[in-house]
Amino acid sequence: MAVPHADFLADRARYDRATAHLDAPLAIVDLDAFDANADDLVRRAHGKPIRVASKSVRCRALLERVLARPGFAGIMSFTLEESLWLAAEGFDDVLLAYPSADRAGFARLAADPKLAAAVTVMIDSAEQLEVVDAARDGGREEIRVCVELDTSLRLLGGRVRVGARRSPHATPAALAELARSVRRRPGFRLTGIMAYEGHIAGVGDALAGRPGRSAAIRLMQAAAKRELAARRAEAVRAVRSVAPELEFVNGGGTGSVQHTAAEDAVTEIAAGSGLYQPRLFDNYTSFRGRPAALFAQPVVRRPSPGVVTVLGGGYPASGAAGADRLPVPWLPHGLRYDPQEGPGEVQTPLMGAAADGLRVGDKVWFRHAKAGEMCERFDVLHLVEGDRVTESVPTYRGEGRTFL
């Protein structure tokens, strides 16, 4: 994302003033940017509700903030333990987006009417229903179930697969048969379908310095959108023929909100990363977000002209290892890693002309490659409005919750 140089200077000055009383390392969320990003997600969703992906936020206060805004409804969680915790804390619509083998969690879910009413669990196999039944431990509550459609694009007769390896059910007939298995089994109620197109929503199509690959990604995504729209609609019809009481069909992600929202078969959109706008989400032609979540590391050494060293900073993101998984030095503009060292566990040398304007104790501001993973490194997020910290709120980690 191209940001005018004047904005870099203004943002750095604001963040430095807002946190002048705080020592780094620290993390902030710029609420003006966060709210603007939320507004943009709602605009792109064209009236369909957005279910917030909690793994991309990992802060209860910010989940509450965004869910209080028009256009947002419900949470998409990432572990059963997290789902139960959120439901116990008052979030009444939590969709677990991944299958679980948490037997203790299923026992709690089956025994508690409040939790069972609030939480929907994901399955893509009848075997997962057996795990739940074996874990019930006498609990008799009906378990809400969502089935997942594999959205991967298959080319050359299925020999080439593009997309995440998630559900084994790629065809409408297979998903309908899974729905039948839920309907036949006492103690479960089929309530939804999930179909997350990660190869569209989570893959940028404007990679800096790689025009050929970017063009290839755009071609792939155009084909994937057409194929999936038809297959998802057919799958929804097939499952509704088995379970007419179906409550929701979830699809999409930050990078595909407007495309997925255009499908009549989809009733709600999932999104979360676009609220923080981490660096991996700069590489899209379909939208532009504002960086909202940043962390600061203090300058602790000045080894030579054009070089400073900050404390720590080695916070790589999950996924296939590569330079795109590293945090990016953001403010002051123009700093880069030493290619011999990269971001380190305890210290990180940074090079560039901007280094000569930094003194020991100054802050260097970074953006994480992904959204919520930054919160696994910090107990507190300092919420910035203008040039002031108006509130400091705990992350999941700050509440003693480290789910993965």
Legacy VTK file of the C-alpha trace (Angstrom):
# vtk DataFile Version 3.0
C-alpha trace
ASCII
DATASET POLYDATA
POINTS 404 float
0.000 0.000 0.000
1.483 3.351 -1.023
1.307 5.869 1.836
2.458 9.480 1.219
5.654 10.349 3.046
3.891 13.126 4.965
1.551 10.510 6.474
4.517 8.476 7.696
5.878 11.553 9.441
2.521 12.507 10.961
1.731 8.993 12.161
5.121 8.533 13.770
4.805 11.868 15.551
1.324 10.970 16.817
2.325 7.548 18.081
5.471 8.864 19.737
3.507 11.619 21.498
0.754 9.216 22.547
3.195 6.759 24.096
5.853 9.141 25.358
5.027 8.077 28.933
5.348 4.365 28.093
8.470 2.287 27.646
8.774 -0.046 24.671
8.297 -2.873 23.825
4.598 -2.090 23.532
1.697 -2.530 21.127
-0.981 -0.095 20.034
-4.186 -0.048 18.050
-4.993 3.220 16.290
-8.753 3.451 16.870
-9.305 5.966 14.070
-7.793 3.486 11.604
-9.544 0.506 13.237
-12.956 2.164 12.943
-12.299 3.304 9.373
-11.351 -0.256 8.427
-14.536 -1.548 10.070
-16.593 0.932 8.062
-14.909 -0.180 4.849
-15.654 -3.853 5.561
-19.328 -3.011 6.099
-19.421 -0.983 2.877
-17.957 -3.895 0.929
-20.376 -6.395 2.510
-23.367 -4.634 0.871
-25.764 -5.206 3.738
-24.766 -8.740 4.688
-23.644 -9.152 8.313
-19.954 -9.639 9.032
-18.950 -12.334 11.491
-15.708 -11.257 13.185
-12.787 -13.702 13.060
-11.532 -13.623 16.637
-8.107 -15.066 15.862
-7.410 -11.871 13.908
-8.291 -9.654 16.898
-7.500 -11.614 20.112
-8.725 -8.860 22.393
-12.140 -8.967 24.070
-12.459 -5.192 24.335
-11.931 -4.751 20.594
-14.287 -7.623 19.764
-16.926 -5.849 21.838
-16.147 -2.543 20.107
-16.558 -3.855 16.596
-19.627 -5.956 17.389
-21.334 -2.845 18.748
-21.095 -1.297 15.266
-23.902 -1.737 12.704
-23.094 -4.398 10.134
-21.287 -6.827 12.450
-22.890 -9.873 14.074
-21.319 -12.882 15.756
-17.837 -14.267 16.230
-15.891 -16.863 14.295
-13.613 -18.502 16.866
-10.587 -20.762 16.473
-10.617 -23.257 19.363
-13.380 -24.822 21.406
-11.818 -23.598 24.652
-11.881 -20.028 23.302
-15.473 -20.472 22.109
-16.655 -21.587 25.559
-14.770 -18.753 27.263
-16.280 -16.135 24.962
-19.772 -17.586 25.418
-19.343 -17.594 29.193
-18.281 -13.926 28.977
-21.514 -12.969 27.227
-20.892 -13.390 23.488
-24.035 -15.208 22.390
-23.229 -16.206 18.785
-19.906 -18.020 18.415
-19.093 -20.177 15.401
-16.087 -22.437 15.912
-14.390 -22.378 12.496
-12.269 -25.514 12.915
-13.016 -29.070 14.056
-11.988 -29.936 17.609
-10.961 -32.986 19.604
-11.253 -31.195 22.974
-13.108 -33.832 25.024
-13.275 -31.747 28.201
-14.650 -28.851 26.188
-17.338 -30.966 24.565
-18.365 -32.295 27.988
-18.843 -28.705 29.192
-20.751 -27.763 26.046
-23.129 -30.715 26.326
-23.821 -30.007 29.991
-24.489 -26.257 29.881
-27.654 -24.837 28.239
-26.169 -21.327 27.906
-23.022 -22.554 26.182
-24.908 -24.972 23.951
-27.219 -22.184 22.775
-24.334 -19.809 22.009
-21.720 -22.044 20.370
-21.850 -23.785 17.000
-19.141 -26.356 16.295
-17.587 -27.173 12.937
-17.408 -30.665 11.476
-16.367 -32.128 8.144
-16.701 -35.792 9.120
-19.175 -38.034 10.934
-16.164 -39.269 12.905
-16.040 -35.893 14.624
-19.611 -36.403 15.838
-18.459 -39.620 17.480
-15.785 -37.682 19.360
-18.451 -35.325 20.714
-20.754 -38.170 21.759
-17.929 -40.028 23.482
-17.080 -36.871 25.430
-20.607 -35.947 26.565
-20.173 -37.486 30.037
-23.910 -37.470 30.640
-24.530 -34.024 29.152
-27.803 -33.937 27.229
-27.755 -30.519 25.550
-28.279 -30.466 21.789
-25.069 -29.478 19.991
-25.307 -26.946 17.176
-23.326 -28.097 14.120
-21.967 -26.397 11.010
-20.656 -28.435 8.060
-17.764 -27.266 5.904
-17.482 -27.291 2.120
-14.014 -27.522 0.594
-13.634 -24.489 -1.687
-10.337 -25.374 -3.394
-10.071 -24.833 -7.118
-9.193 -28.018 -8.971
-7.610 -27.857 -12.403
-6.506 -30.384 -15.012
-9.084 -32.921 -13.976
-8.282 -32.550 -10.299
-4.538 -33.132 -10.673
-3.810 -29.542 -9.578
-5.353 -28.157 -6.401
-5.299 -24.465 -5.417
-6.473 -23.689 -1.904
-6.149 -24.734 1.713
-6.478 -28.393 2.659
-9.567 -28.218 4.813
-12.773 -30.217 4.399
-12.728 -33.486 2.409
-16.148 -32.584 0.979
-15.856 -30.648 -2.263
-19.074 -31.621 -4.036
-22.661 -30.660 -3.221
-23.615 -34.340 -3.040
-20.877 -35.124 -0.529
-21.819 -32.179 1.672
-25.488 -33.166 1.550
-24.582 -36.681 2.662
-22.647 -35.244 5.600
-25.724 -33.167 6.440
-27.807 -36.349 6.452
-25.401 -37.957 8.909
-25.908 -35.021 11.267
-29.685 -35.187 10.911
-29.723 -38.928 11.647
-27.723 -38.618 14.846
-29.629 -37.702 18.036
-28.242 -34.840 20.076
-27.131 -32.644 17.163
-28.791 -29.882 15.156
-27.505 -28.787 11.765
-27.520 -24.979 11.695
-25.024 -23.789 9.103
-22.599 -24.192 6.231
-19.125 -22.710 6.078
-17.147 -22.343 2.857
-13.970 -20.289 3.302
-12.140 -19.444 0.085
-8.663 -18.798 1.472
-7.045 -18.819 -1.971
-9.142 -15.749 -2.815
-9.685 -14.017 0.522
-6.214 -14.595 1.944
-3.880 -14.303 -1.057
-2.836 -10.845 -2.245
-2.960 -10.194 -5.981
-0.612 -7.189 -6.166
2.776 -8.401 -4.946
5.401 -5.671 -4.930
8.052 -6.264 -7.591
6.374 -9.414 -8.922
4.055 -8.368 -11.759
4.065 -11.777 -13.446
3.054 -13.666 -10.324
0.465 -11.009 -9.476
-1.126 -11.377 -12.917
-1.191 -15.165 -12.528
-2.864 -14.857 -9.111
-5.521 -12.549 -10.544
-6.269 -15.033 -13.324
-6.485 -17.891 -10.831
-8.752 -15.933 -8.520
-11.089 -14.873 -11.330
-11.521 -18.509 -12.331
-11.919 -19.578 -8.695
-14.628 -16.993 -8.014
-16.701 -18.141 -10.984
-16.321 -21.832 -10.188
-16.981 -21.479 -6.477
-20.029 -19.225 -6.825
-21.797 -21.874 -8.892
-20.660 -24.807 -6.716
-21.428 -23.062 -3.430
-24.957 -22.211 -4.583
-25.523 -25.815 -5.628
-24.142 -27.104 -2.329
-26.445 -24.817 -0.348
-29.461 -26.044 -2.328
-28.433 -29.654 -1.725
-28.021 -29.186 2.025
-31.233 -27.173 2.361
-33.073 -30.043 0.733
-31.877 -32.156 3.667
-32.075 -29.468 6.354
-34.502 -26.683 5.432
-34.024 -25.181 8.891
-30.450 -24.104 8.013
-29.758 -20.760 9.709
-26.673 -19.400 7.950
-24.186 -19.859 5.116
-20.804 -18.335 5.922
-18.162 -17.471 3.356
-15.467 -15.029 2.434
-12.703 -13.221 4.260
-11.128 -9.776 4.351
-9.745 -10.036 0.831
-12.977 -11.200 -0.801
-15.763 -9.462 1.130
-17.470 -7.738 -1.791
-17.136 -10.724 -4.127
-18.579 -13.214 -1.643
-21.322 -10.825 -0.541
-22.554 -10.707 -4.150
-23.503 -14.416 -3.992
-27.172 -14.923 -3.132
-26.410 -18.268 -1.467
-24.171 -16.663 1.179
-25.955 -15.097 4.161
-22.970 -13.760 6.131
-19.324 -12.839 5.576
-16.343 -13.660 7.781
-13.617 -11.031 8.253
-11.125 -9.974 10.878
-7.664 -9.190 9.543
-8.942 -6.114 7.743
-9.598 -4.446 11.099
-5.879 -4.375 11.959
-4.596 -4.303 8.344
-1.364 -6.287 8.801
1.311 -6.129 6.124
0.154 -9.216 4.177
-3.085 -7.386 3.426
-1.359 -4.518 1.650
-1.098 -6.654 -1.498
-4.678 -6.422 -2.790
-6.177 -4.519 -5.688
-9.737 -4.896 -4.358
-9.405 -2.713 -1.233
-7.079 -0.487 0.775
-7.020 -0.555 4.548
-5.237 1.649 7.070
-2.551 0.109 9.312
-4.191 0.028 12.742
-2.126 -2.393 14.854
1.554 -1.724 15.435
4.210 -2.627 17.955
7.219 -0.591 19.040
10.699 -1.744 19.990
13.234 0.555 21.689
16.572 1.518 20.186
19.253 0.105 22.514
22.452 0.378 20.411
23.958 2.483 17.638
26.684 0.169 16.314
27.795 2.338 13.381
26.549 5.101 11.080
23.391 4.066 9.294
22.648 1.273 11.804
20.641 1.029 15.022
19.755 -2.017 17.078
16.364 -2.472 18.721
15.408 -4.893 21.453
13.807 -8.118 20.190
11.310 -8.025 17.334
11.708 -11.533 15.945
7.981 -12.239 15.657
7.486 -14.290 12.472
3.959 -15.117 11.360
2.563 -18.587 10.747
2.490 -20.106 7.274
5.158 -21.190 4.810
8.428 -19.617 5.983
9.612 -16.665 3.941
10.450 -12.979 4.070
6.767 -12.086 3.737
6.142 -13.669 7.179
8.399 -11.196 8.971
7.268 -7.977 10.637
8.140 -4.880 8.621
9.923 -1.865 10.166
7.336 0.844 9.474
8.194 4.088 11.256
10.468 5.919 10.767
10.189 5.153 7.080
13.158 3.661 5.265
14.588 1.148 7.753
15.402 -2.400 6.669
16.799 -5.569 8.204
20.427 -6.602 8.024
20.177 -9.592 5.637
22.787 -11.448 7.710
20.718 -11.235 10.892
17.079 -10.415 10.183
14.747 -9.830 13.147
16.232 -11.437 16.241
14.951 -13.073 19.380
16.716 -10.509 21.594
18.101 -7.871 19.259
17.415 -6.664 15.722
19.849 -4.466 13.757
18.129 -2.053 11.376
19.838 -0.284 8.515
19.080 2.805 6.458
19.512 6.549 6.421
16.667 6.943 8.951
18.839 5.168 11.534
21.047 8.237 11.908
18.080 10.230 13.223
17.398 7.751 16.026
18.831 7.881 19.531
18.986 5.270 22.258
15.518 5.013 23.813
13.619 6.098 20.691
10.865 3.843 19.396
10.836 2.031 16.071
7.326 1.043 14.976
6.677 -2.283 13.253
3.722 -3.940 11.551
3.216 -7.686 11.963
2.740 -9.823 8.856
-0.563 -11.160 10.218
-3.235 -9.646 12.415
-3.985 -11.319 15.732
-0.668 -13.117 16.089
0.908 -9.862 17.302
-1.266 -10.168 20.407
0.490 -13.381 21.428
3.557 -11.201 22.143
1.894 -8.523 24.260
-0.307 -8.520 27.355
-1.790 -5.091 26.651
-2.951 -3.062 23.660
-2.773 0.702 24.141
-5.671 2.281 22.264
-4.679 5.514 20.529
-7.073 8.259 19.486
-5.387 11.192 17.800
-2.181 11.649 19.762
-3.380 10.220 23.077
-3.681 6.781 24.630
-7.287 6.782 25.786
-7.393 3.255 27.196
-5.173 0.231 27.724
-6.896 -3.135 27.372
-5.702 -6.727 27.817
-5.125 -9.074 24.931
-6.157 -12.715 25.253
-2.645 -13.323 26.597
-3.096 -10.498 29.096
-6.168 -12.300 30.419
-4.151 -15.491 30.814
-5.676 -17.067 27.697
-3.273 -18.637 25.208
-5.412 -20.958 23.128
-2.854 -21.949 20.492
LINES 1 405
404 0 1 2 3 4 5 6 7 8 9 10 11 12 13 14 15 16 17 18 19 20 21 22 23 24 25 26 27 28 29 30 31 32 33 34 35 36 37 38 39 40 41 42 43 44 45 46 47 48 49 50 51 52 53 54 55 56 57 58 59 60 61 62 63 64 65 66 67 68 69 70 71 72 73 74 75 76 77 78 79 80 81 82 83 84 85 86 87 88 89 90 91 92 93 94 95 96 97 98 99 100 101 102 103 104 105 106 107 108 109 110 111 112 113 114 115 116 117 118 119 120 121 122 123 124 125 126 127 128 129 130 131 132 133 134 135 136 137 138 139 140 141 142 143 144 145 146 147 148 149 150 151 152 153 154 155 156 157 158 159 160 161 162 163 164 165 166 167 168 169 170 171 172 173 174 175 176 177 178 179 180 181 182 183 184 185 186 187 188 189 190 191 192 193 194 195 196 197 198 199 200 201 202 203 204 205 206 207 208 209 210 211 212 213 214 215 216 217 218 219 220 221 222 223 224 225 226 227 228 229 230 231 232 233 234 235 236 237 238 239 240 241 242 243 244 245 246 247 248 249 250 251 252 253 254 255 256 257 258 259 260 261 262 263 264 265 266 267 268 269 270 271 272 273 274 275 276 277 278 279 280 281 282 283 284 285 286 287 288 289 290 291 292 293 294 295 296 297 298 299 300 301 302 303 304 305 306 307 308 309 310 311 312 313 314 315 316 317 318 319 320 321 322 323 324 325 326 327 328 329 330 331 332 333 334 335 336 337 338 339 340 341 342 343 344 345 346 347 348 349 350 351 352 353 354 355 356 357 358 359 360 361 362 363 364 365 366 367 368 369 370 371 372 373 374 375 376 377 378 379 380 381 382 383 384 385 386 387 388 389 390 391 392 393 394 395 396 397 398 399 400 401 402 403
